[in-house]
Amino acid sequence: MYPPISQEELAHRVGIDRTYISSLERCVYSPSIEVPDRLAAVLGVELAALLKKASSE
């Protein structure tokens, strides 16, 4: 398991605004492919893992 990271820290590491991270979580914006790619790199996961639909449990 990865340690938690705040929206503020993630935004800082990716080089985008914290409010944009929040908007992405709420599906307010559809980002260009560059943003999820940078998010995946910072989080150390494959891009496909970010784009995969969550399974309902």
N, CA, C and O of each residue as an XYZ file, in Angstrom:
228
protein
N       0.848     -1.192      0.000
C       0.000      0.000      0.000
C       0.886      1.245      0.000
O       1.929      1.292      0.653
N       0.448      2.230     -0.737
C       1.195      3.476     -0.830
C       0.762      4.432      0.275
O      -0.399      4.430      0.682
N       1.696      5.251      0.761
C       1.290      6.237      1.777
C       0.361      7.271      1.156
O       0.497      7.598     -0.023
N      -0.580      7.788      1.938
C      -1.497      8.796      1.391
C      -0.755     10.063      0.995
O       0.277     10.412      1.569
N      -1.304     10.731      0.008
C      -0.729     11.999     -0.453
C      -1.878     13.001     -0.563
O      -2.955     12.668     -1.058
N      -1.646     14.207     -0.109
C      -2.696     15.224     -0.148
C      -2.864     15.759     -1.571
O      -1.968     15.639     -2.407
N      -4.017     16.345     -1.821
C      -4.253     16.985     -3.121
C      -3.204     18.060     -3.360
O      -2.699     18.210     -4.472
N      -2.880     18.804     -2.311
C      -1.915     19.898     -2.436
C      -0.534     19.368     -2.838
O       0.105     19.921     -3.733
N      -0.075     18.306     -2.184
C       1.221     17.727     -2.502
C       1.229     17.128     -3.898
O       2.189     17.311     -4.647
N       0.169     16.415     -4.255
C       0.071     15.836     -5.590
C       0.101     16.926     -6.655
O       0.828     16.821     -7.643
N      -0.684     17.961     -6.449
C      -0.720     19.078     -7.399
C       0.659     19.707     -7.541
O       1.090     20.021     -8.650
N       1.348     19.890     -6.428
C       2.692     20.479     -6.453
C       3.643     19.600     -7.272
O       4.393     20.102     -8.109
N       3.606     18.292     -7.027
C       4.505     17.377     -7.730
C       4.196     17.285     -9.222
O       5.099     17.098    -10.037
N       2.915     17.416     -9.578
C       2.513     17.317    -10.984
C       2.664     18.661    -11.701
O       2.809     18.707    -12.922
N       2.630     19.749    -10.933
C       2.764     21.076    -11.531
C       1.448     21.670    -11.977
O       1.394     22.432    -12.943
N       0.364     21.313    -11.256
C      -0.946     21.881    -11.549
C      -1.557     22.411    -10.257
O      -1.034     22.155     -9.172
N      -2.643     23.134    -10.365
C      -3.293     23.724     -9.207
C      -4.074     22.680     -8.407
O      -4.650     21.758     -8.984
N      -4.093     22.821     -7.092
C      -4.810     21.891     -6.224
C      -6.289     21.833     -6.557
O      -6.896     20.763     -6.508
N      -6.873     22.971     -6.896
C      -8.296     22.989     -7.211
C      -8.591     22.189     -8.486
O      -9.694     21.666     -8.651
N      -7.614     22.097     -9.378
C      -7.782     21.302    -10.590
C      -7.832     19.815    -10.237
O      -8.615     19.065    -10.819
N      -6.995     19.389     -9.283
C      -7.028     18.000     -8.804
C      -8.420     17.691     -8.260
O      -9.001     16.652     -8.575
N      -8.944     18.591     -7.450
C     -10.275     18.412     -6.875
C     -11.328     18.312     -7.974
O     -12.225     17.471     -7.907
N     -11.217     19.165     -8.976
C     -12.166     19.152    -10.092
C     -12.087     17.848    -10.882
O     -13.109     17.338    -11.342
N     -10.883     17.310    -11.040
C     -10.725     16.034    -11.735
C     -11.389     14.913    -10.948
O     -12.045     14.050    -11.530
N     -11.224     14.920     -9.629
C     -11.841     13.893     -8.788
C     -13.367     13.925     -8.889
O     -14.029     12.891     -8.802
N     -13.905     15.115     -9.073
C     -15.360     15.267     -9.155
C     -15.869     15.206    -10.597
O     -17.052     15.436    -10.846
N     -14.991     14.900    -11.537
C     -15.332     14.798    -12.973
C     -15.905     16.095    -13.531
O     -16.798     16.077    -14.378
N     -15.382     17.219    -13.048
C     -15.803     18.524    -13.559
C     -15.134     18.800    -14.909
O     -15.742     19.391    -15.801
N     -13.877     18.366    -15.048
C     -13.118     18.590    -16.271
C     -12.709     17.260    -16.880
O     -12.579     16.249    -16.189
N     -12.509     17.286    -18.181
C     -11.905     16.161    -18.890
C     -10.498     16.605    -19.271
O     -10.336     17.430    -20.170
N      -9.487     16.075    -18.605
C      -8.126     16.558    -18.848
C      -7.568     16.067    -20.178
O      -8.027     15.067    -20.731
N      -6.572     16.788    -20.679
C      -5.823     16.293    -21.833
C      -5.056     15.062    -21.359
O      -4.917     14.852    -20.154
N      -4.561     14.253    -22.277
C      -3.858     13.022    -21.902
C      -2.580     13.321    -21.119
O      -2.093     12.463    -20.383
N      -2.045     14.503    -21.266
C      -0.807     14.861    -20.569
C      -0.982     14.846    -19.046
O      -0.090     14.393    -18.329
N      -2.105     15.328    -18.556
C      -2.316     15.424    -17.101
C      -2.381     14.042    -16.448
O      -1.650     13.811    -15.485
N      -3.213     13.114    -16.919
C      -3.202     11.782    -16.304
C      -1.842     11.087    -16.434
O      -1.444     10.327    -15.551
N      -1.141     11.347    -17.523
C       0.186     10.767    -17.708
C       1.133     11.268    -16.624
O       1.885     10.483    -16.046
N       1.102     12.557    -16.349
C       1.945     13.127    -15.294
C       1.512     12.639    -13.922
O       2.355     12.372    -13.065
N       0.195     12.519    -13.701
C      -0.304     12.002    -12.425
C       0.201     10.578    -12.201
O       0.673     10.248    -11.113
N       0.101      9.739    -13.227
C       0.559      8.354    -13.117
C       2.044      8.294    -12.796
O       2.468      7.497    -11.959
N       2.829      9.124    -13.450
C       4.277      9.135    -13.205
C       4.578      9.517    -11.757
O       5.403      8.879    -11.103
N       3.917     10.546    -11.261
C       4.143     10.996     -9.886
C       3.692      9.942     -8.885
O       4.343      9.736     -7.861
N       2.581      9.276     -9.175
C       2.048      8.270     -8.262
C       2.749      6.917     -8.404
O       2.562      6.026     -7.576
N       3.554      6.771     -9.454
C       4.285      5.525     -9.653
C       3.407      4.365    -10.087
O       3.646      3.218     -9.709
N       2.379      4.671    -10.891
C       1.482      3.638    -11.403
C       1.407      3.752    -12.922
O       1.779      4.775    -13.496
N       0.926      2.702    -13.561
C       0.713      2.730    -15.005
C      -0.476      3.643    -15.314
O      -1.431      3.712    -14.541
N      -0.409      4.329    -16.430
C      -1.502      5.196    -16.849
C      -2.811      4.416    -16.931
O      -3.862      4.932    -16.551
N      -2.761      3.197    -17.414
C      -3.969      2.370    -17.534
C      -4.651      2.166    -16.189
O      -5.875      2.047    -16.129
N      -3.875      2.123    -15.109
C      -4.448      1.944    -13.776
C      -5.301      3.154    -13.374
O      -6.300      3.008    -12.668
N      -4.903      4.334    -13.823
C      -5.690      5.534    -13.512
C      -6.948      5.608    -14.361
O      -7.969      6.141    -13.925
N      -6.875      5.078    -15.560
C      -7.994      5.185    -16.482
C      -9.000      4.051    -16.349
O     -10.100      4.127    -16.896
N      -8.630      3.005    -15.625
C      -9.485      1.849    -15.464
C     -10.682      2.207    -14.569
O     -10.528      2.831    -13.519
N     -11.861      1.799    -15.009
C     -13.066      2.053    -14.234
C     -13.021      1.214    -12.949
O     -12.675      0.033    -12.972
N     -13.375      1.846    -11.847
C     -13.386      1.148    -10.563
C     -14.466      0.083    -10.567
O     -15.577      0.315    -11.045
N     -14.142     -1.079    -10.037
C     -15.149     -2.146     -9.956
C     -16.073     -1.891     -8.777
O     -15.629     -1.415     -7.733
N     -17.337     -2.199     -8.931
C     -18.279     -2.041     -7.816
C     -18.196     -3.275     -6.944
O     -18.292     -4.409     -7.413
N     -18.017     -3.020     -5.676
C     -17.868     -4.133     -4.736
C     -19.092     -4.269     -3.877
O     -19.152     -5.154     -3.024
